[in-house]
Amino acid sequence: MLSFVIPVRHQENARDWNRVKENLSQTVASISGQTHSSWDAVIVANHGATLPSLPAPFTVCRVDFPPNQLHEQGESNLDTFRNAFRFDKGRRVLAGMLHLTPTGFIMICDDDDLVHRHLAAYVDDNPYENGWYVGDGWVWEDGERLLYKESNLHLICGTSQIIRSDLYNIPRSLEAASDEYLCRMLGSHLMINDELARQGFILKRLPFSGAIYRIGHPEAHSRSTGLSGRYFQSKNPLKILKSLSRLRLKTTRLERDYFGAKQV
């Protein structure tokens, strides 16, 4: 069983909640396109936040967490800003885990990203692994026809780990979780691989392109630029050519593999 946990920011932290819902609807459609039935999913959202229609087996976990007062960096230093985000995301993820009580594998999925339709099938075929990280994947500028083939997606995208649930040592309640646990284990995709390796649990590289990282839209917390700003700012012509060689059109096959069922 593969359980998807999708934490959604407090509605007061959104510039445009309708845009958040539109992106989330695409994420839901993507996950719903799984070719194997051994999966479930939970969306964690505050009371009062309107959500798109959700097909089975999606469920909703409602929480009462306050808005993240440092959702925008403002004048705070970078570490303080990042830790505030990790803490807020981490407790939402934990609420979702406690809601599902998963016994298989868990994939934390950002509410604007897309996943490959064969993830649940691959997990079902490999039930005794520790888990995987998504190295190969795609970067997609919102609404565009081009995607960039990325070989280190796990370093830039939050939708990039599939981990056996028992390795999380999930606390019995929100109150039992330390701030450090929430930030390091649940709130940051950059820390979890090293943390598990330190404990002796190595994640394997997923052997296919597992996810699409959506960038360049107004609700992206990373304030990501488009493909041009991310990959084509070098003055080295060889680097530009290498980047150009990684561009692909959004083909019918890519749409089938990642964009899933008809949007809900």
C-alpha positions in Angstrom: 0.0 0.0 0.0 1.2 3.5 -0.9 -0.3 6.3 1.1 0.0 9.9 -0.3 -0.1 12.7 2.3 -0.8 16.1 0.9 -0.4 19.0 3.3 -2.2 22.2 2.3 -1.2 25.6 3.7 -3.6 27.7 5.8 -6.0 29.6 3.6 -4.8 32.9 5.0 -1.3 32.1 3.7 -2.5 32.0 0.1 -2.6 34.9 -2.2 -5.2 33.3 -4.4 -7.1 30.4 -2.8 -8.9 29.5 -6.1 -5.4 29.0 -7.7 -4.4 26.7 -4.8 -7.6 24.7 -5.5 -6.9 24.5 -9.2 -3.4 23.2 -8.6 -4.6 20.8 -6.0 -7.2 19.5 -8.4 -4.5 18.6 -10.9 -2.5 16.9 -8.1 -5.6 14.9 -7.2 -6.1 13.9 -10.8 -2.5 12.9 -11.1 -2.6 10.7 -8.0 -5.9 9.2 -9.1 -4.3 8.0 -12.3 -2.5 5.2 -10.5 -2.6 1.9 -12.4 -2.7 -0.2 -9.2 -5.4 0.0 -6.6 -3.1 -0.4 -3.6 -3.1 3.3 -2.6 -4.9 5.8 -0.5 -4.5 9.5 0.1 -5.3 12.2 2.6 -5.4 16.0 2.2 -4.7 18.0 5.3 -6.4 21.3 5.4 -7.7 23.8 7.9 -11.3 24.0 8.9 -13.0 26.5 6.6 -10.7 25.9 3.6 -12.8 25.0 0.5 -11.4 22.0 -1.5 -12.0 20.6 -4.9 -14.2 17.5 -5.3 -12.3 14.4 -4.3 -12.7 10.9 -5.6 -12.3 7.8 -3.5 -10.0 6.8 -1.8 -9.1 10.4 -1.0 -10.0 11.5 2.5 -9.7 14.9 4.3 -8.1 15.6 7.6 -9.2 18.9 9.0 -6.9 20.8 11.4 -7.0 24.0 13.4 -3.4 25.1 13.0 -2.9 28.8 12.9 -1.5 30.5 9.8 2.3 30.4 9.4 3.3 34.0 10.5 6.5 33.6 8.5 5.0 32.2 5.3 6.6 35.2 3.6 10.3 35.8 4.6 10.0 39.5 5.1 12.8 40.7 7.3 13.4 37.4 9.1 16.7 35.5 8.4 16.6 32.6 6.0 17.0 29.9 8.7 14.1 31.2 10.7 12.0 31.5 7.6 12.7 27.9 6.5 12.3 26.4 10.0 8.9 28.1 10.3 7.8 26.6 7.0 9.2 23.1 7.9 7.4 23.2 11.3 4.1 24.2 9.7 4.4 21.6 7.0 5.7 18.9 9.4 2.7 19.1 11.8 0.3 19.0 8.8 2.0 15.9 7.5 1.9 14.2 10.9 -1.8 15.0 11.2 -2.3 13.3 7.9 -0.2 10.3 8.9 -2.2 9.9 12.2 -5.4 10.2 10.2 -4.4 7.3 7.8 -2.4 5.2 10.2 -0.5 3.8 7.2 1.1 0.4 7.3 2.9 0.3 3.9 4.8 3.2 2.3 4.3 7.0 2.5 4.8 9.6 -0.1 4.6 13.2 1.1 3.3 15.1 -1.9 3.2 18.9 -2.3 -0.2 20.3 -3.3 0.9 21.5 -6.8 3.1 18.6 -8.0 2.3 15.6 -10.2 3.3 11.9 -9.8 3.9 9.0 -12.1 0.9 6.6 -12.5 3.0 3.5 -11.9 4.2 4.5 -8.4 1.7 2.4 -6.5 2.3 -0.6 -8.7 6.1 -0.4 -8.3 5.7 -0.1 -4.5 3.4 -3.2 -4.5 6.0 -5.1 -6.4 8.8 -4.2 -3.9 7.3 -4.4 -0.4 10.5 -5.2 1.5 12.5 -2.1 0.5 13.2 0.8 2.8 12.0 3.2 0.2 13.2 5.3 -2.7 14.0 8.9 -3.6 13.0 10.5 -6.9 16.2 11.5 -8.6 14.9 11.5 -12.2 11.9 13.6 -12.8 10.6 16.6 -14.7 10.4 20.4 -14.0 7.4 22.0 -15.5 6.7 25.7 -15.8 3.0 26.1 -15.0 0.8 26.0 -18.1 3.6 25.6 -20.6 4.2 22.9 -23.2 7.9 22.3 -22.4 9.3 20.2 -19.5 12.9 20.0 -18.3 14.5 16.6 -17.6 16.0 16.8 -14.1 18.3 14.2 -12.7 18.4 15.5 -9.1 14.7 16.2 -8.4 15.1 15.1 -4.8 17.3 18.2 -4.2 14.7 20.7 -5.4 11.3 19.2 -5.0 9.3 18.2 -1.9 7.5 15.4 -3.8 10.5 13.2 -3.9 10.6 10.4 -1.3 8.6 7.1 -0.8 9.5 5.7 2.6 8.3 2.6 4.5 6.0 3.9 7.2 7.7 2.3 10.2 10.9 4.1 9.4 9.2 7.3 10.4 8.6 6.1 14.0 5.4 8.1 13.9 4.5 9.6 17.3 1.2 8.6 18.8 -0.1 12.2 18.8 0.8 15.7 17.6 1.7 16.6 21.2 4.2 13.8 21.4 6.2 15.1 18.4 9.2 17.3 19.0 9.8 20.4 16.9 13.0 18.8 15.6 11.2 15.7 14.5 8.6 17.7 12.7 11.2 19.8 10.9 13.8 17.1 10.0 11.6 14.1 9.4 8.4 15.5 8.0 9.0 19.1 7.0 12.0 18.9 4.8 12.8 16.7 1.8 16.5 17.8 2.1 17.1 16.2 5.5 15.2 12.9 5.5 17.6 10.9 3.3 20.6 11.7 5.4 18.6 11.2 8.6 17.5 7.7 7.6 21.0 6.8 6.3 22.4 7.8 9.7 20.0 5.2 11.3 21.2 2.6 8.8 18.3 2.8 6.4 19.4 3.6 2.8 16.8 4.8 0.3 17.3 3.6 -3.3 17.0 5.8 -6.4 13.7 5.2 -8.0 14.5 3.6 -11.4 12.1 5.8 -13.4 11.1 9.4 -13.6 8.7 9.6 -10.6 7.3 13.1 -10.4 6.8 16.5 -12.0 7.9 19.6 -10.0 5.6 22.5 -11.0 7.3 25.9 -10.9 6.7 29.5 -11.9 3.2 30.0 -10.5 2.1 32.7 -8.0 1.3 30.2 -5.2 4.7 28.5 -5.3 6.2 28.9 -1.8 9.7 28.6 -3.2 9.0 31.7 -5.3 10.4 29.6 -8.2 11.0 31.3 -11.5 10.2 29.7 -14.8 12.5 27.3 -16.7 14.4 30.2 -18.3 15.3 31.7 -14.9 16.3 28.3 -13.5 18.2 26.7 -16.3 19.1 29.3 -18.9 20.9 32.1 -17.1 24.4 30.9 -17.7 26.8 32.8 -20.0 28.5 29.5 -20.9 27.2 28.4 -24.3 27.9 24.7 -23.6 25.8 24.8 -20.4 23.0 26.4 -22.4 23.2 23.7 -25.0 23.2 21.0 -22.4 20.1 22.6 -20.8 18.4 22.8 -24.2 19.1 19.1 -24.8 17.0 18.3 -21.7 13.9 20.1 -22.8 10.9 17.9 -23.9 7.5 18.7 -25.3 4.5 17.7 -23.1 3.5 14.7 -25.2 0.4 12.6 -25.0 2.5 10.0 -23.1 3.7 12.4 -20.5 0.1 13.6 -20.0 -1.0 10.0 -19.6 1.8 9.1 -17.2 1.5 12.2 -14.9 -1.6 14.2 -15.5 -3.8 11.3 -14.7 -7.6 11.0 -14.8 -9.9 13.8 -15.9 -9.5 16.7 -13.6 -12.1 16.8 -10.8 
